[in-house]
Structures are given as C-alpha cells and as structure tokens.
Amino acid sequence: MDKYFIDYIAGFTCSREKIYFITPYIYAIQEYDCRYKKADILVDFPKEVQKNGAFERIIICGNKIYLFPCLADNIYYFDLENKSYHRFVIPQSILECMPKRKNLEVIEYKTNIYCVCRCPNMVMCIDVKTDDFKIYSMPLEMIEERISMEGYHFSLCSLDNRLLYTFADDIIIEFSTDRKEFKVNYLDAEKSEISQNNCDVILGLCADKNGNLWMYNFEGEVFKVIESMKIKINIPKNLTSRYNDGRHEQPGIDRIFIIDDDLCFALRSQCKILRYNVKTEHITLCSNNLAKWNESGRQVAFFNYAQVDKETIWLYNENDGAFYKWNYIKGFVERVEITLPITAFLGSQSAKDYLYCNIIMRKDLEGYIAYIKNTCEEKKQENDVNHGYKIYHDLNNNNYF
C-alpha cells in the first residue's frame, strides 16, 4: 500500500487552491493541493510541541500559518516564505488559570488575528504585520459565574469594531477592538432565575448585514436577539435537536453562518446544510448527494469549516473523514478524501510512529518493507556521520592537520 487515509482532522484552513490541516497524531502541518489532488506533509511542528493534540485551531493569513494551542502552551506561526517558526509566549500566570485542554476560537478581523478564551475570559491579539502580541483580560467582577464554559465550543463574530461571543445562556460579551475594552450584555433581563440546564448553553452566534444577532443553543433552539431579548425562531426540531452519537450527547447544529439573507446551519446529525431566510422565514434543506452516511463511523457529521469566498466554504465531515465543498448557489460540488503517500510519512520524523501503527494494523507487508528500508538507510547515514566525525577527531588530536 503506497497511500494512507487520514481519518480525522482536528482543524483546517484554506487559501487559494490549498487546504492546510492538522491532525492529533501527526505532529505536523499538512497540505492538500486542490488543483493537483495531492496531499503532503508541509512541515513538522517545533520539537517542544510534538505531542498528541498540541493544536486544534489553525488559520492562514497572508504567508503565515498560525497554530493555536489545545494541549500545547503557546501560539506559533509558520512563515511560508522564510520556512521558519515564530512563537508567541502566553505568560505562565495566565496558563495556570486556563484548563489543560484549551478551548479557543479564532477570527481574522481587519489587520489583526484575535484569539478568544472563555476560561478565563480574555482576548489575545496578534498584529499580522508587526508580530505585536498582546493579551487583554476581562476583570473577574464583570461577570457572575454561571456554569463552567470549559468544555463547550463557541463561535465569534465581528460587528462594527467589536468582537462578540456568548457566555452560558443569557450573556453576550463584547470586546472593542478600538478601545480594547470589554462589555457584558445580559439577555432576557426580566428573568429572575438563571438556568442551570446545560442544554440551554448558547453555542453559536452570528450577525446579519443589518446588524441583527442570531444564535442557537445546545438543544438546537434558534433565537434572534431583539432589544436584549431572545426571540425563538421556528426551526424543524428533527434536524437541529440534540442527539446521542453512540458515545454521548451532541448538539444537532455544529455551526451558524450567514450568506445574503440566509442563516446557514451546518448540521452535526446529518451531512446537510439547513438554510433559513431571515426575511421570508422560508426553510431549505441542502442535501449532499456526494456523501453516504457511514453507519460504522462516528455518528457526527460536520465538525469544522473554512471559508473559501463569500458564498463558498469547505466543511469536514467526521462521519466519513472527507472534506466537502459547498456553494450557496450550486450546493455541494466537491468531495475530497485525504490520503498521504508513504514517502510523505518517511520524510517526517514526527509522522513515523503513526505510519508504523497503520502498517501493523493493516498488515501491510509492502509498507513494512519500505519502512524498514528507510529506517536502515537513516541508521547507515547516522553511522557514516559518526564515523566521519570520529576519524576527523582522531586525526585532529594526533596533529595530522
């Protein structure tokens, strides 16, 4: 076997005709060329972060690919021109307040990249031109503790020089990108009791072209925010409600984004996209004729996405391990399975363990021979270097030079 299927993508980003992605068990940035339909390992992670689950968020801006930590401690970027890494250090005093498994969201806005954390609440800002790195922490007294936000994914949106994200079921936090200040907005202010139901937690938020905010919760309920009130919208519950994936409860909606006047929901329970027109309230279900549900795979569909242009996005389907390109007008237009050639693994020190496990699991004799041959060649080269160094050292000590 000369190729190996990559069956789980932790995060990805895209630029022009390339998808850059990361996986938990291969400690490297990998790339897929959409034009030539080929995947390869671009570059290994720095040695200090070559471990399982080091990163989950990745974004490209210009010629820099940024990596945001999950189990790692710091932010890195790889410069595609200089072929080198740069590190932004998060102070130890802040790391001690963060959970070991960090849950971060990232957005590019104007000339900066913003990385938001909710445990504790803070915004990390990177100037992509100057590499200036600053952290802005929200004072603890600004928000009362509701339930822990540690394990919940969330989304960011930008609106009029503000970053907006939700907290629990009744708070929208604003960060002014001009003044570098936080503001806490409480929703449903007339409620005297705070919900303790985890299914009420708001997971996604977006703003339409008129500045209206839309959101959905774990239960799959969709709301429009009008004068600090959550107004529930009628969406088919069989498509959006939470469900059990065979392991634990999952939200039916993975992501919310808006194109023109349509709210678009990427579903976790099905490999489809639901569209809701904010003017007409008309609902359209975009079926995916390129996908077949894998009953033996993880019962989770869309898990990550990256925008190509205003009307086109790539989505990763965890159920079958494939990427799907979706266009607002044309629907689902392309399916991509990522396979890496064995030569890519052999050229990356950090990927060899993953390759070896695949070879043994699949009883791939051809791959095993190639692996052993490469290992022997590396040892031979290492011995040649050591022997050469020893000869040079001996000759030098005996004053032959």
C-alpha positions as CSV (number, residue, x, y, z in Angstrom):
1,M,0.0,0.0,0.0
2,D,1.5,3.3,-1.1
3,K,-1.1,5.7,0.4
4,Y,-2.8,6.0,3.8
5,F,-6.1,7.6,4.5
6,I,-6.2,10.4,7.1
7,D,-9.4,9.7,9.1
8,Y,-9.5,12.6,11.5
9,I,-8.9,16.3,11.0
10,A,-8.5,18.4,14.2
11,G,-8.6,21.8,12.3
12,F,-8.1,23.2,8.9
13,T,-7.8,26.5,7.0
14,C,-7.7,27.3,3.2
15,S,-6.1,29.8,0.9
16,R,-6.4,29.9,-2.9
17,E,-6.1,26.3,-4.1
18,K,-4.7,24.7,-0.9
19,I,-6.1,23.3,2.3
20,Y,-3.8,23.3,5.3
21,F,-4.8,21.0,8.1
22,I,-3.7,19.4,11.4
23,T,-4.4,16.0,13.0
24,P,-4.0,14.9,16.6
25,Y,-1.4,12.1,15.9
26,I,0.8,13.6,13.2
27,Y,2.8,16.4,14.6
28,A,3.0,18.5,11.5
29,I,1.2,21.0,9.3
30,Q,-0.2,19.1,6.3
31,E,-1.4,20.4,3.0
32,Y,-3.8,19.4,0.2
33,D,-3.4,20.9,-3.3
34,C,-6.9,21.2,-4.7
35,R,-5.7,21.7,-8.2
36,Y,-3.4,18.6,-8.4
37,K,-5.4,16.5,-5.9
38,K,-2.3,15.7,-3.8
39,A,-1.6,15.8,-0.1
40,D,1.8,16.1,1.6
41,I,3.3,17.0,5.0
42,L,4.4,20.6,4.8
43,V,6.5,20.9,8.0
44,D,6.8,19.2,11.3
45,F,5.8,21.1,14.5
46,P,8.6,22.5,16.6
47,K,10.1,19.7,18.8
48,E,8.8,21.1,22.0
49,V,5.2,20.7,20.8
50,Q,5.4,17.4,19.1
51,K,2.7,15.6,21.1
52,N,-0.9,14.4,20.7
53,G,-3.5,17.1,20.5
54,A,-1.0,20.0,20.6
55,F,-3.2,22.2,18.4
56,E,-6.8,22.4,17.3
57,R,-7.2,25.8,15.7
58,I,-5.3,26.8,12.5
59,I,-5.7,29.9,10.4
60,I,-3.7,31.3,7.4
61,C,-3.2,35.0,7.0
62,G,-1.0,36.1,4.1
63,N,2.1,33.9,4.1
64,K,1.8,32.8,7.8
65,I,0.0,29.8,9.1
66,Y,-1.0,30.3,12.8
67,L,-1.4,27.4,15.2
68,F,-3.4,27.9,18.4
69,P,-2.9,25.6,21.4
70,C,-5.1,22.8,22.7
71,L,-2.7,20.8,24.9
72,A,0.3,23.0,23.9
73,D,1.1,26.2,25.9
74,N,1.8,28.8,23.3
75,I,0.8,30.2,19.9
76,Y,3.0,29.5,16.8
77,Y,3.1,30.5,13.2
78,F,5.0,29.1,10.3
79,D,6.3,31.6,7.7
80,L,5.8,30.1,4.2
81,E,8.4,32.4,2.7
82,N,11.1,32.1,5.4
83,K,10.3,28.4,6.2
84,S,10.6,29.1,9.9
85,Y,8.5,29.1,13.0
86,H,7.8,32.0,15.4
87,R,6.4,31.6,18.9
88,F,4.1,33.9,20.9
89,V,4.5,33.1,24.6
90,I,1.4,33.1,26.8
91,P,2.7,34.0,30.3
92,Q,2.8,31.3,32.9
93,S,0.5,33.3,35.2
94,I,-2.2,33.1,32.6
95,L,-1.6,29.5,31.7
96,E,-2.1,28.5,35.3
97,C,-5.7,29.9,35.1
98,M,-6.5,28.0,31.9
99,P,-7.7,24.4,31.7
100,K,-5.1,21.8,30.5
101,R,-7.3,21.3,27.3
102,K,-7.8,24.8,26.0
103,N,-10.9,25.7,24.1
104,L,-10.2,28.7,21.9
105,E,-11.8,30.4,19.0
106,V,-10.0,32.5,16.4
107,I,-11.1,35.2,13.9
108,E,-9.2,37.4,11.4
109,Y,-10.6,41.0,11.6
110,K,-9.0,43.8,9.6
111,T,-5.3,43.7,10.1
112,N,-5.3,41.5,13.3
113,I,-5.9,38.0,14.4
114,Y,-7.9,37.6,17.6
115,C,-7.9,34.5,19.7
116,V,-10.6,34.4,22.4
117,C,-10.7,32.3,25.5
118,R,-13.7,32.0,27.9
119,C,-11.8,30.2,30.8
120,P,-10.8,32.8,31.9
121,N,-12.3,35.5,29.6
122,M,-9.6,37.1,27.6
123,V,-8.7,38.2,24.1
124,M,-5.2,37.6,22.6
125,C,-4.4,40.0,19.7
126,I,-1.8,39.5,17.0
127,D,-0.8,42.2,14.6
128,V,-0.1,40.2,11.4
129,K,2.2,42.9,10.0
130,T,4.4,43.7,13.0
131,D,4.0,40.5,15.1
132,D,2.9,42.6,18.1
133,F,1.2,40.3,20.6
134,K,-1.0,41.5,23.4
135,I,-3.4,39.9,25.9
136,Y,-6.4,41.7,27.2
137,S,-8.1,40.1,30.3
138,M,-11.7,40.8,31.3
139,P,-11.9,41.8,35.1
140,L,-13.5,38.9,37.0
141,E,-16.0,41.1,38.7
142,M,-17.6,41.9,35.3
143,I,-19.4,38.6,35.1
144,E,-21.1,36.3,37.6
145,E,-20.2,32.7,37.5
146,R,-23.0,30.6,35.8
147,I,-21.9,27.2,34.7
148,S,-18.4,26.2,33.6
149,M,-17.8,27.0,30.0
150,E,-14.6,24.9,29.9
151,G,-15.9,22.1,27.7
152,Y,-18.1,24.0,25.3
153,H,-17.2,25.1,21.8
154,F,-18.4,28.5,20.8
155,S,-18.2,30.9,17.9
156,L,-17.1,34.5,17.3
157,C,-18.5,37.2,15.1
158,S,-17.3,40.8,14.3
159,L,-19.6,43.8,14.1
160,D,-18.7,47.5,14.0
161,N,-15.2,47.2,15.5
162,R,-16.5,44.7,18.1
163,L,-15.9,41.0,18.7
164,L,-19.0,39.3,20.0
165,Y,-19.3,35.9,21.7
166,T,-21.7,34.3,24.1
167,F,-21.4,33.0,27.7
168,A,-23.8,30.5,29.2
169,D,-27.4,31.0,28.0
170,D,-28.0,34.7,28.7
171,I,-24.8,36.8,28.1
172,I,-23.2,38.3,25.1
173,I,-19.6,39.6,25.7
174,E,-18.3,42.4,23.6
175,F,-14.7,43.3,23.1
176,S,-14.0,46.7,21.5
177,T,-11.1,46.3,19.0
178,D,-10.6,50.1,19.2
179,R,-10.8,50.8,22.9
180,K,-9.6,47.3,24.0
181,E,-12.4,47.2,26.5
182,F,-15.0,44.5,27.5
183,K,-18.7,44.9,27.9
184,V,-21.2,42.4,29.3
185,N,-24.7,42.3,27.8
186,Y,-27.4,40.4,29.7
187,L,-30.2,38.8,27.7
188,D,-33.8,38.2,29.0
189,A,-33.1,40.7,31.8
190,E,-36.5,40.2,33.3
191,K,-35.7,36.5,34.2
192,S,-35.1,36.2,38.0
193,E,-33.8,32.6,37.8
194,I,-30.7,31.6,36.0
195,S,-31.0,28.4,34.0
196,Q,-28.8,25.5,35.2
197,N,-29.7,23.4,32.2
198,N,-26.6,22.6,30.1
199,C,-28.7,22.3,27.0
200,D,-29.6,26.0,27.2
201,V,-26.0,26.9,26.7
202,I,-25.6,29.2,23.6
203,L,-23.0,27.6,21.2
204,G,-23.2,29.7,18.1
205,L,-23.6,33.4,17.2
206,C,-23.6,35.4,14.0
207,A,-24.6,38.9,12.8
208,D,-26.6,39.6,9.6
209,K,-26.0,42.5,7.3
210,N,-28.4,44.7,9.2
211,G,-26.5,44.1,12.5
212,N,-29.1,41.7,14.0
213,L,-27.7,38.9,16.1
214,W,-28.8,35.3,15.7
215,M,-27.8,32.3,17.9
216,Y,-28.5,28.7,18.7
217,N,-28.1,26.6,21.8
218,F,-27.1,23.0,22.6
219,E,-30.7,21.9,22.4
220,G,-30.9,23.2,18.8
221,E,-33.2,26.1,19.5
222,V,-32.6,29.2,17.3
223,F,-33.1,32.8,18.5
224,K,-33.0,36.3,17.2
225,V,-31.8,39.0,19.6
226,I,-34.2,42.0,19.8
227,E,-33.5,44.6,22.4
228,S,-31.7,42.3,24.7
229,M,-34.4,39.6,24.4
230,K,-34.0,36.2,22.8
231,I,-36.9,35.6,20.4
232,K,-37.3,31.9,19.5
233,I,-37.4,31.1,15.8
234,N,-39.4,28.1,14.4
235,I,-36.8,25.6,13.0
236,P,-37.6,21.9,12.4
237,K,-36.5,20.2,15.6
238,N,-35.9,16.8,14.0
239,L,-33.0,18.4,12.1
240,T,-31.5,20.5,14.8
241,S,-32.2,19.0,18.2
242,R,-29.5,17.3,20.3
243,Y,-28.9,13.6,19.8
244,N,-26.8,10.7,21.1
245,D,-23.9,9.8,18.8
246,G,-23.4,6.4,20.4
247,R,-20.9,7.8,23.0
248,H,-22.5,11.0,24.4
249,E,-25.0,13.8,23.7
250,Q,-24.2,16.0,20.7
251,P,-25.8,19.3,19.5
252,G,-27.7,18.9,16.3
253,I,-26.1,22.1,14.9
254,D,-22.4,22.5,14.5
255,R,-22.0,26.0,13.1
256,I,-24.1,29.0,12.1
257,F,-23.1,31.5,9.4
258,I,-25.0,33.9,7.2
259,I,-24.9,34.5,3.4
260,D,-27.0,37.2,1.9
261,D,-30.4,36.9,3.8
262,D,-30.0,33.2,4.7
263,L,-28.9,31.8,8.0
264,C,-27.0,28.6,7.2
265,F,-26.7,25.8,9.7
266,A,-24.1,23.1,9.3
267,L,-25.6,20.1,10.9
268,R,-23.9,17.5,13.1
269,S,-26.6,14.9,12.9
270,Q,-26.7,14.8,9.1
271,C,-24.3,15.7,6.3
272,K,-26.5,18.5,5.2
273,I,-26.9,22.3,5.5
274,L,-30.1,24.0,6.6
275,R,-31.0,27.4,5.3
276,Y,-33.4,29.8,6.9
277,N,-34.3,33.1,5.2
278,V,-34.5,35.9,7.7
279,K,-36.9,37.9,5.6
280,T,-39.4,35.3,4.3
281,E,-38.8,32.6,7.1
282,H,-38.5,30.1,4.3
283,I,-36.6,26.9,5.2
284,T,-34.4,25.0,2.7
285,L,-32.6,21.7,3.4
286,C,-29.4,21.3,1.2
287,S,-28.9,17.6,0.7
288,N,-25.5,16.2,0.0
289,N,-25.6,13.8,-2.9
290,L,-21.8,13.3,-2.7
291,A,-22.0,11.7,0.7
292,K,-23.3,8.4,2.1
293,W,-23.8,8.0,5.8
294,N,-21.3,5.6,7.3
295,E,-23.1,3.6,9.9
296,S,-19.9,2.1,11.3
297,G,-18.2,5.5,11.5
298,R,-18.6,8.2,14.2
299,Q,-22.2,9.4,14.2
300,V,-21.1,13.1,13.8
301,A,-21.2,14.9,10.5
302,F,-19.8,18.4,10.1
303,F,-17.2,19.4,12.7
304,N,-15.0,22.1,11.2
305,Y,-15.3,24.6,8.3
306,A,-13.2,27.2,6.5
307,Q,-14.4,29.9,4.1
308,V,-13.2,30.0,0.5
309,D,-15.1,33.1,-0.6
310,K,-18.3,34.9,0.3
311,E,-20.5,32.1,-1.0
312,T,-18.3,29.0,-0.7
313,I,-17.0,27.0,2.2
314,W,-15.1,23.8,2.9
315,L,-16.6,21.5,5.6
316,Y,-15.1,18.5,7.2
317,N,-17.4,15.5,7.8
318,E,-16.2,13.4,10.7
319,N,-18.5,10.6,9.8
320,D,-16.6,9.6,6.7
321,G,-13.5,11.6,7.1
322,A,-13.9,13.6,3.9
323,F,-14.0,17.3,3.0
324,Y,-17.0,18.7,1.2
325,K,-17.1,22.0,-0.8
326,W,-20.4,23.7,-0.5
327,N,-21.6,26.7,-2.6
328,Y,-24.5,28.9,-1.7
329,I,-25.9,28.7,-5.3
330,K,-24.7,25.3,-6.5
331,G,-24.9,23.3,-3.3
332,F,-22.3,20.5,-2.6
333,V,-19.9,20.5,-5.6
334,E,-16.8,18.5,-4.5
335,R,-15.8,15.7,-2.2
336,V,-12.1,15.1,-1.1
337,E,-10.6,12.2,0.8
338,I,-7.1,13.0,2.1
339,T,-4.5,10.3,1.6
340,L,-0.8,10.8,2.3
341,P,1.8,8.8,0.3
342,I,4.1,6.7,2.3
343,T,7.0,8.9,1.1
344,A,5.5,11.8,3.0
345,F,5.5,9.8,6.2
346,L,9.0,8.6,5.7
347,G,10.2,12.2,5.2
348,S,8.7,13.4,8.5
349,Q,10.2,12.3,11.8
350,S,7.1,13.1,13.7
351,A,4.8,11.0,11.4
352,K,6.7,7.7,11.5
353,D,5.0,6.4,14.6
354,Y,1.6,7.0,13.1
355,L,2.8,5.3,9.9
356,Y,4.1,2.3,11.8
357,C,0.8,1.8,13.7
358,N,-1.1,1.9,10.3
359,I,1.3,-0.6,8.8
360,I,0.8,-3.1,11.6
361,M,-2.9,-2.6,11.9
362,R,-3.4,-3.1,8.2
363,K,-0.8,-5.9,7.9
364,D,0.8,-4.0,5.0
365,L,3.9,-6.0,4.1
366,E,4.9,-3.6,1.3
367,G,4.6,-0.6,3.6
368,Y,6.6,-2.5,6.3
369,I,9.4,-3.3,3.9
370,A,9.6,0.4,2.8
371,Y,9.5,1.5,6.5
372,I,12.4,-0.9,7.5
373,K,14.4,0.1,4.4
374,N,14.1,3.8,5.2
375,T,15.0,3.2,8.9
376,C,18.1,1.2,7.9
377,E,19.2,3.9,5.5
378,E,18.8,6.5,8.2
379,K,20.9,4.5,10.6
380,K,23.5,3.9,8.0
381,Q,23.7,7.7,7.3
382,E,23.9,8.4,11.1
383,N,26.7,5.8,11.5
384,D,28.6,7.3,8.5
385,V,28.3,10.8,10.1
386,N,29.5,9.4,13.5
387,H,32.4,7.5,11.9
388,G,33.4,10.5,9.9
389,Y,33.4,12.7,13.0
390,K,35.4,10.1,14.9
391,I,38.1,10.0,12.1
392,Y,38.3,13.8,12.0
393,H,38.5,13.9,15.8
394,D,41.3,11.3,16.0
395,L,43.3,12.9,13.2
396,N,43.0,16.3,14.7
397,N,44.1,15.1,18.2
398,N,47.1,13.5,16.6
399,N,48.1,16.7,15.0
400,Y,47.8,15.4,11.4
401,F,46.4,18.8,10.4
